[in-house]
């Protein structure tokens, strides 16, 4: 069975992780830009990072038979500084000419500030202009407040194509806020700070697979590059059919990211 990992920060993972993911059935990875641990001070420093994930990470993945795509954007931790965000968004446009860049992200909220909200709005507008999917990060703390702010922003912009919006890191307390909007949602299976496979499968059972995905958001924290294979194993134990599982971990990510028109993969 093929697995599409729709959110993984391979920049900070060992090359061995590519091998493990490949052996577990992960054939495709989508890597969104993220915060590198310290706030950058010039647009050029972002561009060097975007160059890395769109060139070097693709080559690392290819060695293990894994196709690597990317989304480009300013993570909310960086987007707090609008004096940096605005020129950087203007200057990063040429990266969207690359065939492996399939979206804008990850963008969204961290501390739920108005500056972050404006940085998110600017980048959603860019994604809508380019007709590309946008991956929206929801905060780790005060999550319900942050998701409410994201929901209200989406509602206030009825011209946005909601099929191109993905609200990520959704939990039991927040999914009801955005599910009715018709946007895509994603659950993150991440030890300690986010969901377990059991919680993710329970949410899948309750809400169904329509416009729903699961990811690992693997990074340099206590994360697991095999989170999705663990969800697959649990789904089998819980009696899901192979067709149900393939629809959830392969077809749904392909449907969402395939809106870019740049995926080699098909449903």
N, C-alpha and C positions, 0 to 999 in steps of 0.2 A: 504494500500500500504506500502511495506517495503522500508525503506530508509537506505542507507549505507553512513555514515559520514566518508569520507576518510582522514580527517585531522582535528584532534581536540586535544588540549592540556588539557586533563582533570585533569592533575596534580594540576592545579591551579583553578579548578572549584568546586563549592559547590556540595554536594551530591544531593541537590534538582535538579540540572541541569540534572542529570541522569534520574530522574523521569519525568521531563518535556520533555526531548528528547524521552524517551520511549513512553509517552502518545501521542507524535506527530508522532509516526511511525518509529522512528530511532531504528533499531534493532541491528545495527552493527557499531562499531566505530574503526577507525584505529588511534592510537596515535603515532606520531613521536616524537623522542627526540628533545628538544629545549633548548634555552638559558634561564637560570634560573634567570637572572637579574644581576648577578655578574659573572665575569669570574673565572672559577675554576682553581686550581693551581696544582692538581695532578691527574693522571689517576684514582686513587682509588675513588675520589669524583664522577667521572662519573659513575663508576661501582655501587656505592650505589644508584644513581638516576635510572640507568637502572634496578636495582633490584626492585625499587619501582614501576615503571610503568609496569613491566612485572608480578608482583605478586599482590601488593596491589590494583592497579587500576583495574585489572581484577576482583577482588573480589567485589569492589564497584559497578562496572557495572553489574555484575551477579545478584546482589540483585534486580535490576530493569528489569531483563530479557534482558539485552543488552550484546551482545558478544563483547569482547574487544581484539583487536590485537594491535601489536606495531611494529614500525621500530626503529632501533638502529643506532645512528651515532653522529658525532660531528657537531652541528650547526655552520654555518660560523662565528658567533661572537666568538665562542670558537676555531675554527680551524685556526684563525689568527696566533696562536702560534704553529708553526710546531714542536717545541721541545716537546710540549705536545701532539700534534695530532698523530705523528708517533707511539710513544709507546702505546698510548691509543687505536688506531686502532688495533694494534697487540694484546693487552690485552683483548679487548672486544669480541673477536671471539667466546668465549664459549656461549655468549648470543644467538647466532644464532642457537644453538642446541635446543632452546626452541620452542615448537610447535606453540606458539602464536606470535612469532616474524616472520614477513612476509616480511621484507624489510630493507633497509639501508636508514636512513634519520632522520631528514631532514638535507641535506647537501647543499652546494651551495655558494652563494656570499652575502656579506653584504656591505662592503666598496669597493668592486671590486679590491682587492689587489691580487698580485701574490701569496702571502702566502695562501690566501683563495682559490684561484684557484687550487693550488697544493693539499690542503687539500681535496677539492672536487674530484680531479682526483684520488687520492689515494683511496678514499672511493667508487667511481664508479668502480674502478678496483676490489675492494673487492666484491662489489655486483655482478659484472660480473662473478667473480670466483665462487661465491656461487650460481649463477643463481637465484638471488633474485631481485625484483624491487628496484629501487632507486628513492627517492623523492628529487628533486632539488629545493631549495629555491631561488627565485630571489629577488634582493634587493629592499628596500622600496624607496631609493633615487638613482638617476642616474640609473633608472631601465633599460632604453634602452641600456645603455652602458653595464650593467651587463649581460643582456640577450644576447647581441652580443658576449660577452666574453664566455658565456656558449655555445652558438651556435658554435662558432669557435672551442672550445675544443671538442665538439661532432664531428664536421666535421673532425678534425685532428685525430680522432680515429675511423676509419671506421670498425675496428674489433668489436666495441661495439654493442651489441644487442639493437637496439633502442626501441624495444617493451618493454624493461625493464626499460626505462627511462621516468620519469614524470617531466616535467618542470612546477612548480607551481606558483601561484600568477600572472598569465598572465593577461594583460590588453589589451585594444584596440590598444595601441601603440606598443605592443611587440609580439602579437600573430603571426603576419606575419613573424617574424624572425625565429620562431621555428616550426611552423606548417608544412612547406615543408620538414622537416627532418624526418617525420614519427614517431616522439616520441609522447608520451601522453602529454596532457596539462591540466591544471586545473585552474579554476577561483575561487577566494576567495571572498565571500560575507561577508564583514566586515565593519560595520559602520565607517564613517569618512575617514579612510585611504585607503580603497580598493574599491571594487565594491558594488553597490546597487543591489538588485534583478532585478531592471529594466535594468541596464546595462548588467548584466549577461545574462538575457533572450534575450536581443538584440544581444549579441555576439553569443549566441546559434543559433538564427535565421539566422544570417549572415554566420556562418561557419559550422553549422551542428553539430551533436552529435558524429561524428566519432572520437574516441580517445580523447574525451573531458569530463571533470568532473567538478563538483562544490563542494566546501567545505566551512566551516565556519572559519577554522583555529582558533577556539575559544581558548582564553587564558585569562590572567588577565587584558587585556586591554578592551576597549569599544567594546566588541565582543558579538555575539548573538548565543547561542547554537541552536536556532531555525532558523538559516539562510536558511538551505536547505528546511525545510517545507514552509518557506515564498516564496522561489523560486517555489516550487511545486504549491502553491496557485496561484501565478501569471501566471504560465504556463497554468493552467486550465482556468484562465480568458482570456488568449491570444489564446485559442482554441486548444492547444495541446491535443492529445488523451491520455488516461490513459496508453496505450502501449508506446507511445512516452516518457511519464514522467517516467515510470518504467525503460525503457531502459537507460535513462539519470542518474537517481539518485540511481539505484540499479545495473542494469546489467553492466554498464560501470565500476564502481569501482570493481565489482566482477571479471570482465575480467582482469583488470590490476593486482590487488592484488592476484587474484587466480593463477597467474603465479608462485607464491611461492610454490604451491602444498599443502598449509596448511590451506586453508579456508574450513570451514564446509559448508558455503553457496555455492550455485550453481546458475547459471543463469536460 
